[in-house]
């Protein structure tokens, strides 16, 4: 098979692509449907051409919460089956930590698995890609820590939790550079707010 990423495809390219001969012994995979700027009717026409006219097996991958409302309403007319994929962070975590090259980071990540998975869930980030990249960043952090730092288990635990919590927020776009500036003022404002009565 082959993969066609819809994130950058232009409608003219799509038309040229559709005119090519199609081998029906392959599964066509359309990825990142939610990122395309193509009109819904064009997309449905492409899928319909392959499914109905060429009798191809077609798989369309999309973040259902991000695709256009008009596509959500008409998808049942084009697609025979919709399957929801739910990430399994715990299983993915084991795979990601086994690939870490920095052994101290890998061992620490394995020891703190339950806590780190909990922080990942609290961040409301469901992207396993973000979890993978954050663990790789943690491995890079461990490369610059001294043996003395790594020997302090409590400090390592604290820095891992803080580092990963910030990493999840930044990578998911919830925490921006401006949010990290003027920390003294932010802390001062927070302290004033916490001293106010409940009302």
C-alpha positions as CSV (number, residue, x, y, z in Angstrom):
1,X,0.0,0.0,0.0
2,X,0.9,3.6,0.2
3,X,0.1,6.6,2.3
4,X,-1.3,9.9,1.2
5,X,-1.0,12.7,3.8
6,X,-4.0,15.0,3.3
7,X,-2.4,17.8,5.4
8,X,-0.7,19.4,2.5
9,X,-2.5,18.2,-0.6
10,X,-4.0,20.7,-2.9
11,X,-7.2,20.0,-4.8
12,X,-5.4,20.1,-8.2
13,X,-3.0,17.5,-7.0
14,X,-5.9,15.4,-5.7
15,X,-7.6,15.5,-9.2
16,X,-4.3,14.5,-10.9
17,X,-3.9,11.7,-8.3
18,X,-7.4,10.4,-9.0
19,X,-6.8,10.2,-12.7
20,X,-4.0,7.7,-12.2
21,X,-4.8,4.0,-12.7
22,X,-5.6,2.2,-9.4
23,X,-4.5,-1.2,-8.3
24,X,-7.3,-2.6,-6.2
25,X,-5.1,-5.1,-4.5
26,X,-3.8,-2.4,-2.2
27,X,-5.3,-0.7,0.8
28,X,-5.4,3.1,0.4
29,X,-4.6,5.0,3.6
30,X,-5.6,8.7,4.0
31,X,-4.0,10.1,7.1
32,X,-4.5,13.4,9.0
33,X,-7.9,14.1,7.6
34,X,-8.5,16.9,10.1
35,X,-5.5,18.8,8.8
36,X,-6.6,19.2,5.2
37,X,-7.9,22.4,3.8
38,X,-9.8,20.6,1.1
39,X,-13.6,21.1,1.0
40,X,-15.7,18.3,2.4
41,X,-17.4,17.6,-0.9
42,X,-14.0,17.2,-2.6
43,X,-12.9,14.8,0.1
44,X,-16.1,12.8,0.0
45,X,-15.8,12.6,-3.8
46,X,-12.2,11.3,-3.6
47,X,-13.3,8.6,-1.1
48,X,-16.4,7.7,-3.0
49,X,-14.4,7.3,-6.3
50,X,-12.0,4.8,-4.7
51,X,-14.6,2.9,-2.6
52,X,-17.6,2.8,-5.1
53,X,-16.0,3.1,-8.5
54,X,-12.6,1.4,-8.1
55,X,-13.8,-1.0,-5.4
56,X,-10.7,-0.2,-3.3
57,X,-10.3,-0.8,0.4
58,X,-9.8,2.6,2.0
59,X,-8.8,3.5,5.5
60,X,-9.2,7.1,6.6
61,X,-7.5,8.3,9.8
62,X,-8.8,11.4,11.5
63,X,-9.1,13.0,14.9
64,X,-12.9,12.9,15.1
65,X,-13.0,15.8,17.5
66,X,-11.2,18.1,15.1
67,X,-12.8,17.3,11.7
68,X,-15.4,19.6,10.3
69,X,-19.0,19.2,11.5
70,X,-20.3,18.7,7.9
71,X,-18.0,15.8,7.4
72,X,-19.1,14.2,10.7
73,X,-22.7,14.3,9.5
74,X,-22.0,12.7,6.2
75,X,-19.3,10.2,7.0
76,X,-21.8,7.4,7.6
77,X,-22.9,7.7,3.9
78,X,-19.4,7.1,2.7
79,X,-17.6,4.9,5.3
80,X,-18.9,1.4,6.0
81,X,-17.4,1.2,9.4
82,X,-16.0,3.7,12.0
83,X,-13.6,2.5,14.6
84,X,-12.6,4.5,17.6
85,X,-9.0,4.2,18.6
86,X,-8.3,4.8,22.3
87,X,-4.6,5.2,23.3
88,X,-3.2,2.9,25.9
89,X,-0.5,5.0,27.5
90,X,0.6,2.3,30.0
91,X,1.5,-0.2,27.2
92,X,3.1,2.5,25.1
93,X,5.1,3.8,28.0
94,X,6.8,0.5,28.5
95,X,7.8,0.5,24.8
96,X,9.0,4.1,25.0
97,X,11.1,3.6,28.1
98,X,12.8,0.5,26.6
99,X,14.1,2.7,23.8
100,X,15.7,5.3,26.0
101,X,19.5,5.2,25.5
102,X,20.3,7.0,28.8
103,X,20.1,4.1,31.2
104,X,19.6,6.1,34.4
105,X,16.7,7.9,32.7
106,X,15.2,4.6,31.6
107,X,15.5,3.1,35.0
108,X,14.1,6.2,36.8
109,X,11.2,6.3,34.2
110,X,10.4,2.7,34.9
111,X,10.4,3.2,38.7
112,X,8.2,6.3,38.4
113,X,5.8,4.8,35.7
114,X,2.6,5.0,37.7
115,X,3.2,8.6,38.8
116,X,4.3,9.8,35.3
117,X,1.3,8.2,33.7
118,X,-0.9,9.9,36.2
119,X,0.7,13.3,35.4
120,X,0.2,12.5,31.7
121,X,-3.5,11.9,32.3
122,X,-3.8,15.0,34.5
123,X,-2.5,17.0,31.6
124,X,-5.5,15.9,29.5
125,X,-3.0,15.1,26.7
126,X,-4.0,11.9,24.9
127,X,-1.2,12.1,22.3
128,X,1.2,9.2,22.7
129,X,3.6,11.0,20.5
130,X,3.8,13.8,23.2
131,X,4.5,11.1,25.8
132,X,7.2,9.6,23.7
133,X,8.9,12.9,23.0
134,X,8.7,14.0,26.7
135,X,10.4,10.8,27.8
136,X,13.1,11.4,25.2
137,X,13.5,14.9,26.6
138,X,13.8,13.5,30.1
139,X,16.6,11.2,28.8
140,X,18.4,14.3,27.5
141,X,18.0,16.0,30.8
142,X,19.6,13.0,32.6
143,X,22.7,13.3,30.3
144,X,23.5,16.7,31.8
145,X,22.9,15.7,35.5
146,X,26.0,14.7,37.5
147,X,26.3,11.5,39.5
148,X,25.7,13.5,42.7
149,X,22.4,14.8,41.3
150,X,21.3,11.4,40.3
151,X,22.1,10.0,43.7
152,X,19.5,12.3,45.4
153,X,16.4,10.2,44.7
154,X,14.0,12.7,46.2
155,X,15.3,15.5,44.1
156,X,15.3,13.3,40.9
157,X,11.7,12.4,41.6
158,X,10.7,16.1,42.0
159,X,12.6,17.2,38.9
160,X,11.2,14.4,36.8
161,X,7.6,15.3,37.8
162,X,8.0,19.0,37.3
163,X,10.0,18.6,34.0
164,X,7.4,16.2,32.5
165,X,4.4,18.2,33.7
166,X,5.8,21.3,32.0
167,X,6.9,19.2,28.9
168,X,3.3,17.9,28.4
169,X,1.8,21.3,28.7
170,X,4.3,22.9,26.3
171,X,4.2,20.2,23.7
172,X,0.4,20.2,23.7
173,X,0.3,24.0,23.2
174,X,-1.4,24.7,26.5
175,X,1.7,26.5,28.0
176,X,3.4,29.2,25.9
177,X,6.6,31.2,26.3
178,X,4.7,34.2,27.7
179,X,3.2,32.0,30.4
180,X,6.7,31.4,31.7
181,X,7.8,35.0,31.8
182,X,7.6,37.4,34.7
183,X,7.5,34.5,37.2
184,X,8.0,36.7,40.2
185,X,4.9,38.8,39.3
186,X,2.9,35.6,38.6
187,X,3.8,34.0,41.9
188,X,3.0,37.3,43.8
189,X,-0.4,37.6,42.1
190,X,-1.1,33.9,43.0
191,X,-0.2,34.5,46.6
192,X,-2.5,37.5,46.8
193,X,-5.4,35.6,45.2
194,X,-5.0,32.7,47.7
195,X,-5.2,35.1,50.6
196,X,-8.6,36.4,49.5
197,X,-11.8,35.1,51.3
198,X,-13.6,32.2,49.5
199,X,-16.1,34.5,47.8
